[in-house]
Amino acid sequence: MNTVAEQIPAPDEFVPSERTRLRRMRHKGSHRREDLDAVLTAGFLCHLGVVVDGTPMVVPTVYGTEGDRLYVHGSVASRSLVQAPGATVCVTVTHVDGLVLARSVFEHGVNYRSAMVYGVPREVTDPEEKLLGLRALTEQCAPGQWEYARQPSRKELAATSLLALDLTEASVKIASGPPDDGDGPDAELGLWAGVLPVVTAFGAPVADPVLPAGAEPPAHIAARAGRPAVGPATE
């Protein structure tokens, strides 16, 4: 049996590449590993972009991190990548924190946290690493669920597509704060301006209709009701 693939250590600060070099609004950008970790830790849904037969394809899917590696549920995209080994992908993660409503339409904007990760992924075939990656995905979405639910069988593992991407080429952009026109001519208009926060939260658990009467959700699921589904921004 093959051993789990060796990870390529991610640097504390990424060296900008031609793909990750910040061209616009550089003050909002970062190449620091800690900023990337903060964006990745806050969510569980990403978009996987790849060119297949000359056509761009962007697939929404779940992800998880383990050390210096990003694991992505591959599905259709992984089969396409297997047919075109060496293809570079772009994984993006975006969290919307608010609508910036200014005095003029021109100054409107969005407060957000986003990350872009580039690289050549590989399909995970080693059973041990596949379990490690699937655990990362599961715990990213619902901490505590991996130990609570039945874990994959060999047949299920064989039918599951998983991609691994080393965190070696990435960049982050973050926008926050009020509108920028508070000290300009439009301030004299007397219009309201500010930020309309966007908060996505978990609702109360909804039981499967076929569960027996009285079956209650486990504590790690019930405790998330009413809590943010995406981690909050930190200042």
Rosetta silent file (secondary structure, phi, psi, omega in degrees, C-alpha in Angstrom):
SEQUENCE: MNTVAEQIPAPDEFVPSERTRLRRMRHKGSHRREDLDAVLTAGFLCHLGVVVDGTPMVVPTVYGTEGDRLYVHGSVASRSLVQAPGATVCVTVTHVDGLVLARSVFEHGVNYRSAMVYGVPREVTDPEEKLLGLRALTEQCAPGQWEYARQPSRKELAATSLLALDLTEASVKIASGPPDDGDGPDAELGLWAGVLPVVTAFGAPVADPVLPAGAEPPAHIAARAGRPAVGPATE
SCORE:     score description
SCORE:     0.000 S_00000001
   1 L     0.000  138.739  177.217    0.000    0.000    0.000 S_00000001
   2 L   -71.181  150.143  175.962    1.248    3.489   -0.806 S_00000001
   3 L   -86.357  164.001  178.830    1.908    5.863    2.057 S_00000001
   4 L   -60.840  134.320 -176.091    0.196    9.191    2.439 S_00000001
   5 L   -59.027  140.484  179.178    1.775   11.667    0.032 S_00000001
   6 L   -68.469  135.657 -179.987    4.370   13.970    1.563 S_00000001
   7 L   -83.785  145.219  173.200    3.124   17.509    2.030 S_00000001
   8 L   -90.469  115.552 -176.472    4.978   20.491    0.614 S_00000001
   9 L   -57.318  133.304  176.913    5.322   22.947    3.516 S_00000001
  10 L   -83.936  138.405 -179.516    3.482   26.189    2.874 S_00000001
  11 L   -72.779  162.673  175.958    5.513   29.355    3.553 S_00000001
  12 L   -67.192  -28.255  177.053    4.540   31.959    6.133 S_00000001
  13 E  -140.718  127.159 -177.759    4.199   34.391    3.232 S_00000001
  14 L   -76.708  137.807  173.844    3.594   33.379   -0.375 S_00000001
  15 L   -78.087  122.141 -177.512    5.867   34.773   -3.055 S_00000001
  16 L   -59.223  133.766  174.263    3.555   36.466   -5.579 S_00000001
  17 L  -102.347  176.877  177.736    3.371   34.711   -8.916 S_00000001
  18 L   -61.773  -28.122 -179.591    2.116   36.171  -12.174 S_00000001
  19 L   -81.652  -31.485 -174.890   -1.270   34.647  -11.302 S_00000001
  20 L  -104.592   -0.987  178.565   -1.443   35.875   -7.715 S_00000001
  21 L   -62.131  132.206 -176.831    0.235   39.260   -8.108 S_00000001
  22 L   -81.896  118.399 -176.259   -2.104   41.963   -6.834 S_00000001
  23 L  -102.550  -37.823 -179.556   -2.868   44.427   -9.617 S_00000001
  24 L  -119.262  143.576  177.336   -5.863   46.409   -8.347 S_00000001
  25 L    50.089   55.270 -176.673   -6.583   47.655   -4.828 S_00000001
  26 H   -60.861  -26.775 -178.653   -3.354   46.240   -3.491 S_00000001
  27 H   -66.157  -18.064  178.271   -4.082   47.627   -0.031 S_00000001
  28 H   -91.481   -5.797 -173.376   -6.859   45.055    0.296 S_00000001
  29 E   -98.533  163.207  179.062   -4.613   42.144   -0.660 S_00000001
  30 E  -153.695  147.228  171.599   -2.359   39.824    1.269 S_00000001
  31 L  -118.573   19.018 -179.350    0.037   36.963    0.608 S_00000001
  32 E   -82.473  138.224 -179.288    0.359   36.004    4.275 S_00000001
  33 H   -62.440  -37.600 -177.906   -0.346   32.404    5.206 S_00000001
  34 H   -64.848  -32.727  177.645   -2.227   33.416    8.362 S_00000001
  35 H   -71.411  -37.972  175.610   -4.681   35.457    6.299 S_00000001
  36 H   -63.116  -46.231  179.971   -5.229   32.525    3.942 S_00000001
  37 H   -58.943  -38.936 -178.714   -5.806   30.192    6.884 S_00000001
  38 H   -64.214  -41.730  179.615   -8.383   32.594    8.347 S_00000001
  39 H   -68.457  -44.094 -178.138  -10.414   32.667    5.126 S_00000001
  40 H   -66.909  -39.427 -178.059  -10.242   28.902    4.609 S_00000001
  41 H   -67.133  -28.854 -173.687  -11.108   28.103    8.220 S_00000001
  42 H   -73.747  -16.372 -174.927  -14.185   30.348    8.151 S_00000001
  43 L  -134.102 -167.687  178.910  -16.073   28.351    5.497 S_00000001
  44 L  -150.120   -1.666 -179.779  -16.609   25.009    3.832 S_00000001
  45 E  -116.041  132.428  178.151  -17.762   25.801    0.263 S_00000001
  46 E  -131.145  174.151  173.416  -15.410   26.650   -2.580 S_00000001
  47 E  -121.977  124.617 -178.102  -15.503   26.951   -6.363 S_00000001
  48 E  -101.223  115.110 -178.415  -13.128   24.796   -8.384 S_00000001
  49 E  -106.493  131.243 -179.744  -12.239   26.267  -11.757 S_00000001
  50 E  -150.906  149.558  176.404  -10.614   24.218  -14.509 S_00000001
  51 E   -94.312  122.253 -178.560  -10.446   24.327  -18.311 S_00000001
  52 E  -121.221  118.568 -178.771  -11.884   21.180  -19.869 S_00000001
  53 L    53.566   39.612  176.747  -11.630   20.679  -23.639 S_00000001
  54 L    80.916    1.834 -178.189  -10.947   24.378  -24.055 S_00000001
  55 E  -119.068  129.783  178.155  -13.988   25.456  -22.056 S_00000001
  56 E   -65.098  139.989  175.869  -13.887   26.896  -18.522 S_00000001
  57 E  -133.324  128.086  179.311  -15.787   24.881  -15.929 S_00000001
  58 E  -120.309  119.767 -174.068  -16.451   26.121  -12.391 S_00000001
  59 E  -115.194  120.701  172.536  -17.761   23.570   -9.914 S_00000001
  60 E   -74.813  133.838 -177.699  -19.087   24.471   -6.448 S_00000001
  61 E  -159.516  167.282  178.820  -17.963   21.872   -3.933 S_00000001
  62 E   -86.950  158.626 -179.765  -16.940   21.366   -0.319 S_00000001
  63 E  -141.137  168.149  173.709  -13.362   21.491    0.886 S_00000001
  64 E  -153.411  153.659  178.968  -11.271   20.782    3.931 S_00000001
  65 E  -115.045  145.784  176.648   -7.730   21.585    5.011 S_00000001
  66 E  -143.373  105.068 -176.948   -5.180   19.331    6.620 S_00000001
  67 L    64.260 -124.384 -177.972   -1.838   20.909    7.381 S_00000001
  68 L  -100.490   29.007 -176.749   -0.477   22.498    4.221 S_00000001
  69 E  -133.183  143.219  176.041   -2.923   20.776    1.903 S_00000001
  70 E  -107.971  127.142  177.219   -6.387   21.566    0.603 S_00000001
  71 E  -106.912  135.146 -177.322   -8.716   18.653   -0.117 S_00000001
  72 E  -129.196  133.253  174.006  -11.594   19.136   -2.525 S_00000001
  73 E   -68.222  118.412 -168.482  -14.460   16.784   -3.333 S_00000001
  74 L   -80.418  -49.950 -178.553  -13.788   16.236   -7.022 S_00000001
  75 H    53.758 -131.289 -176.593  -16.892   14.768   -8.643 S_00000001
  76 H   -60.725  -40.566 -175.803  -17.091   15.694  -12.329 S_00000001
  77 H   -61.350  -39.052 -177.518  -14.043   17.958  -12.179 S_00000001
  78 H   -66.901  -36.803  178.244  -11.711   15.219  -10.955 S_00000001
  79 H   -64.911  -36.773  177.958  -12.646   12.910  -13.820 S_00000001
  80 H   -67.098  -38.234 -179.246  -11.867   15.705  -16.242 S_00000001
  81 H   -70.848  -32.982  177.054   -8.516   16.334  -14.578 S_00000001
  82 H   -62.987  -34.529  179.305   -7.590   12.672  -14.705 S_00000001
  83 H   -76.166  -17.068 -179.829   -8.068   12.846  -18.467 S_00000001
  84 L  -133.026   70.626 -177.756   -5.818   15.921  -18.625 S_00000001
  85 L   -60.152  145.311 -179.743   -3.018   15.384  -16.084 S_00000001
  86 L    89.113    1.733 -179.954   -0.991   18.452  -15.253 S_00000001
  87 L   -73.094  134.320  177.346   -3.927   20.845  -15.640 S_00000001
  88 L   -84.215  137.908  177.805   -3.772   23.880  -13.375 S_00000001
  89 E  -117.802  165.713  173.306   -6.880   24.701  -11.367 S_00000001
  90 E  -128.246  120.448  176.963   -8.002   27.734   -9.398 S_00000001
  91 E  -104.714  126.765  179.301   -9.867   27.211   -6.141 S_00000001
  92 E  -120.561  142.804  174.946  -11.695   30.250   -4.765 S_00000001
  93 E  -129.258  128.006 -178.316  -13.367   30.790   -1.412 S_00000001
  94 E  -133.637  133.832  173.775  -15.470   33.916   -0.806 S_00000001
  95 E  -120.047  123.583  178.422  -17.356   35.133    2.256 S_00000001
  96 E   -92.597  121.564 -176.888  -19.718   38.098    1.854 S_00000001
  97 E  -102.899  -17.868  179.668  -19.847   40.186    5.039 S_00000001
  98 E   174.285  159.499  172.991  -21.993   43.110    3.977 S_00000001
  99 E   -96.110  127.368  178.203  -23.306   45.481    1.339 S_00000001
 100 E   -92.888  108.955 -174.819  -21.612   48.874    1.369 S_00000001
 101 E  -105.981  105.916 -174.698  -24.357   51.390    0.574 S_00000001
 102 L   -95.984 -175.446  179.168  -22.911   54.787   -0.190 S_00000001
 103 L   -77.860  -25.700  176.510  -24.384   58.169   -1.042 S_00000001
 104 L  -121.208  148.921  179.931  -23.650   57.618   -4.729 S_00000001
 105 H   -61.138  -33.710 -177.923  -24.113   54.439   -6.727 S_00000001
 106 H   -59.426  -33.680 -175.755  -20.520   54.725   -7.926 S_00000001
 107 H   -91.442    0.337  177.052  -19.180   54.245   -4.387 S_00000001
 108 L   -63.251  155.218  179.742  -21.345   51.202   -3.571 S_00000001
 109 E  -166.383 -165.837 -178.417  -19.476   48.017   -2.863 S_00000001
 110 E  -135.365  133.722  169.027  -19.270   44.764   -0.934 S_00000001
 111 E   -86.855  129.392 -172.371  -17.372   43.867    2.215 S_00000001
 112 E  -154.324  164.895  169.294  -15.862   40.441    1.677 S_00000001
 113 E  -129.248  127.683 -177.384  -13.057   38.005    2.420 S_00000001
 114 E  -141.504  152.237  177.730  -11.745   35.953   -0.477 S_00000001
 115 E  -137.253  144.339  175.035   -8.905   33.593   -1.270 S_00000001
 116 E  -125.484  129.332  179.467   -7.544   32.183   -4.519 S_00000001
 117 E  -123.529  125.249  178.323   -5.383   29.057   -4.585 S_00000001
 118 E  -109.101  155.888  174.533   -3.643   27.885   -7.747 S_00000001
 119 E   160.951  175.456  176.156   -1.905   24.616   -8.470 S_00000001
 120 L  -102.881  107.932 -177.578   -1.899   21.264  -10.185 S_00000001
 121 L   -78.481  165.599  173.441   -4.041   18.892   -8.111 S_00000001
 122 E  -128.492  150.079  175.801   -3.721   15.167   -7.952 S_00000001
 123 E   -78.813  131.553 -179.885   -6.401   12.581   -7.489 S_00000001
 124 L   -82.744  120.175 -179.925   -6.111   10.880   -4.114 S_00000001
 125 L  -116.208  -23.270  179.210   -6.011    7.110   -4.542 S_00000001
 126 L   -67.967  123.420 -176.653   -4.278    5.946   -1.383 S_00000001
 127 H   -56.840  -38.271 -178.700   -7.032    4.704    0.999 S_00000001
 128 H   -65.599  -45.598  179.177   -5.299    6.088    4.081 S_00000001
 129 H   -69.810  -33.877  179.515   -4.955    9.576    2.627 S_00000001
 130 H   -63.233  -40.895  176.229   -8.458    9.445    1.192 S_00000001
 131 H   -62.860  -41.184  178.676   -9.842    8.812    4.677 S_00000001
 132 H   -61.243  -44.827 -179.435   -7.725   11.678    5.998 S_00000001
 133 H   -67.824  -41.470  179.294   -9.022   14.015    3.293 S_00000001
 134 H   -67.385  -33.729  174.936  -12.657   12.989    3.687 S_00000001
 135 H   -64.220  -41.207  178.837  -12.390   13.490    7.418 S_00000001
 136 H   -61.674  -43.153  178.217  -11.061   17.013    6.764 S_00000001
 137 H   -61.921  -47.052 -176.594  -14.026   17.747    4.470 S_00000001
 138 H   -63.721  -45.680 -177.974  -16.560   16.361    6.951 S_00000001
 139 H   -71.492  -27.454  175.705  -15.140   18.181    9.959 S_00000001
 140 H   -64.762  -39.092 -179.271  -14.883   21.428    7.994 S_00000001
 141 H   -79.405  -46.872 -174.020  -18.639   21.253    7.354 S_00000001
 142 L  -143.574   87.398 -179.516  -19.850   19.760   10.635 S_00000001
 143 L   -54.346  130.027 -179.051  -17.282   19.376   13.420 S_00000001
 144 L    99.179  -13.676 -174.463  -17.876   16.154   15.326 S_00000001
 145 H   -75.313  -29.014 -177.374  -19.757   14.416   12.511 S_00000001
 146 H   -62.310  -41.262  179.758  -16.887   12.165   11.378 S_00000001
 147 H   -79.595  -24.499 -177.472  -16.857   10.261   14.664 S_00000001
 148 H   -78.688  -44.258 -175.107  -20.647   10.298   14.995 S_00000001
 149 L   -87.364  165.426  174.739  -21.643    8.887   11.596 S_00000001
 150 L   -67.388  134.299 -179.189  -20.652    5.606    9.970 S_00000001
 151 L   -85.724  161.596 -171.142  -17.375    6.050    8.141 S_00000001
 152 L   -61.712  144.199  173.084  -16.883    5.051    4.470 S_00000001
 153 L   -83.952  172.001  178.104  -16.580    1.434    3.433 S_00000001
 154 H   -60.836  -40.346  179.739  -13.958    0.279    0.920 S_00000001
 155 H   -63.990  -42.090  179.770  -16.577    0.264   -1.820 S_00000001
 156 H   -67.784  -37.626  177.285  -17.665    3.796   -0.943 S_00000001
 157 H   -61.674  -42.837 -178.760  -14.064    4.996   -0.862 S_00000001
 158 H   -64.792  -26.841 -177.471  -13.458    3.564   -4.317 S_00000001
 159 L   -92.309    1.269 -176.475  -16.519    5.407   -5.644 S_00000001
 160 L  -104.148  132.207  177.681  -15.490    8.759   -4.144 S_00000001
 161 L   -97.726  130.049 -179.578  -13.410   11.333   -6.029 S_00000001
 162 E  -138.523  133.928  178.736  -11.040   13.455   -3.972 S_00000001
 163 E  -112.544  145.507  177.077   -8.459   15.998   -5.113 S_00000001
 164 E  -120.267  135.574 -178.180   -5.444   17.241   -3.152 S_00000001
 165 E  -135.673  121.122  178.507   -3.823   20.615   -3.731 S_00000001
 166 E   -72.432  139.742 -178.612   -0.715   21.841   -1.918 S_00000001
 167 L   -85.254   81.560 -178.202   -1.001   25.361   -0.520 S_00000001
 168 L  -123.056  -15.195 -178.893    1.998   26.885   -2.281 S_00000001
 169 L  -139.838  105.829 -173.805    0.517   29.574   -4.558 S_00000001
 170 E  -156.371  161.420  173.648   -2.238   31.733   -3.134 S_00000001
 171 E  -148.721  159.592 -176.874   -3.466   35.239   -2.445 S_00000001
 172 E  -131.325  144.630  170.648   -6.118   36.847   -0.270 S_00000001
 173 E  -132.435  138.772 -178.425   -8.237   39.976   -0.588 S_00000001
 174 E  -136.208  129.467  175.016  -10.306   41.542    2.170 S_00000001
 175 E  -120.793  131.480 -179.722  -12.640   44.538    1.993 S_00000001
 176 L  -150.997  165.103  174.475  -14.193   45.980    5.124 S_00000001
 177 L   101.252  178.626 -175.533  -15.472   49.225    6.582 S_00000001
 178 L   -79.487  178.097  176.996  -17.914   51.999    5.693 S_00000001
 179 L   -60.903  157.835 -177.518  -18.392   53.815    2.367 S_00000001
 180 L   -92.673    2.771 -173.846  -15.551   55.968    1.087 S_00000001
 181 L  -104.747   20.403 -178.709  -17.613   59.066    0.284 S_00000001
 182 L   -70.900  -19.828 -179.660  -18.165   60.385    3.807 S_00000001
 183 L  -114.763   18.809  179.614  -15.677   63.232    3.327 S_00000001
 184 L  -107.786 -177.021 -178.655  -16.579   64.112   -0.268 S_00000001
 185 H   -57.529  -31.838 -177.478  -19.111   66.420   -1.910 S_00000001
 186 H   -68.630  -13.993  178.277  -21.846   63.762   -1.723 S_00000001
 187 H   -64.028  -22.305 -179.156  -21.793   63.997    2.079 S_00000001
 188 H   -78.924   -7.334 -177.634  -23.795   67.188    1.691 S_00000001
 189 H   -71.490  -19.833 -179.943  -26.718   65.311    0.109 S_00000001
 190 L    75.224   18.194 -179.671  -28.025   64.291    3.520 S_00000001
 191 L   -87.684  149.126  175.040  -28.561   60.672    2.398 S_00000001
 192 L   -69.819  141.729  176.050  -28.170   57.674    4.669 S_00000001
 193 L  -146.106  148.827  179.528  -25.035   55.651    4.000 S_00000001
 194 E   167.354 -155.713 -176.952  -23.478   52.670    5.724 S_00000001
 195 E  -119.842  132.627  173.307  -23.129   48.918    5.708 S_00000001
 196 E  -102.273  101.607 -175.145  -25.916   46.339    5.573 S_00000001
 197 E   -62.026  147.138  174.832  -24.353   43.260    7.186 S_00000001
 198 L  -114.116  119.231 -178.719  -24.848   39.855    5.594 S_00000001
 199 L  -127.597  121.636  175.281  -25.065   36.981    8.083 S_00000001
 200 L  -103.713  121.759 -175.690  -25.696   33.364    7.104 S_00000001
 201 E  -126.221  155.512  175.249  -26.758   31.248   10.060 S_00000001
 202 L   -76.884  139.926  174.589  -27.766   27.664   10.704 S_00000001
 203 L   -90.554 -174.704  177.271  -31.421   27.049   11.453 S_00000001
 204 L   -68.044  139.095  179.304  -32.910   24.483   13.792 S_00000001
 205 L   -56.679  137.682  178.212  -32.123   20.879   12.720 S_00000001
 206 L  -110.282  116.863 -174.109  -34.859   19.263   10.613 S_00000001
 207 L   -72.788  148.629  170.607  -35.145   15.534   11.246 S_00000001
 208 L   -60.289  130.316 -176.625  -35.402   12.926    8.516 S_00000001
 209 L   -58.582  -22.608 -177.284  -39.125   12.024    8.364 S_00000001
 210 L   -88.719   -0.457  177.070  -38.347    8.312    8.718 S_00000001
 211 L   -65.817  147.813  176.592  -36.577    8.707   12.053 S_00000001
 212 L   -65.748  152.622  179.764  -38.387    7.118   14.995 S_00000001
 213 L   -57.144  137.159  177.233  -40.390    9.435   17.218 S_00000001
 214 L    89.750   -5.232  179.181  -38.321   11.141   19.875 S_00000001
 215 L   -69.082  126.511 -177.265  -35.002   10.883   18.024 S_00000001
 216 L  -111.313  148.676  177.890  -32.988   13.985   18.855 S_00000001
 217 L   -67.426  149.181  177.918  -30.001   15.457   17.002 S_00000001
 218 L   -64.869  162.070 -173.380  -26.615   14.935   18.644 S_00000001
 219 H   -60.326  -37.227 -175.632  -25.188   17.766   20.678 S_00000001
 220 H   -69.570  -19.395  175.910  -22.592   18.808   18.089 S_00000001
 221 H   -92.084  -46.801 -179.004  -25.404   19.443   15.560 S_00000001
 222 H   -59.694  -33.817 -176.590  -28.042   20.907   17.871 S_00000001
 223 L   -69.300  -15.910 -176.814  -25.516   23.375   19.273 S_00000001
 224 L   -87.505  -11.454  179.328  -25.007   24.993   15.862 S_00000001
 225 L   -58.158  128.329  179.833  -28.617   26.176   15.501 S_00000001
 226 L    84.910   -8.295  179.829  -28.651   29.968   15.328 S_00000001
 227 L   -90.685  155.991  179.660  -24.894   30.208   14.955 S_00000001
 228 E   -59.951  137.925  177.101  -23.165   31.692   11.906 S_00000001
 229 L   -80.155  -22.079  176.816  -22.622   29.197    9.091 S_00000001
 230 L  -121.268  133.509 -178.703  -19.539   31.161    8.030 S_00000001
 231 L   -58.878  141.852 -177.994  -16.970   32.304   10.533 S_00000001
 232 L   -70.963  157.502  175.379  -17.051   36.048   11.259 S_00000001
 233 L   -71.747  147.291  177.138  -14.386   38.436   10.098 S_00000001
 234 L  -115.563  139.008 -179.155  -11.809   39.368   12.709 S_00000001
 235 L   -94.217    0.000    0.000  -10.270   42.803   12.946 S_00000001
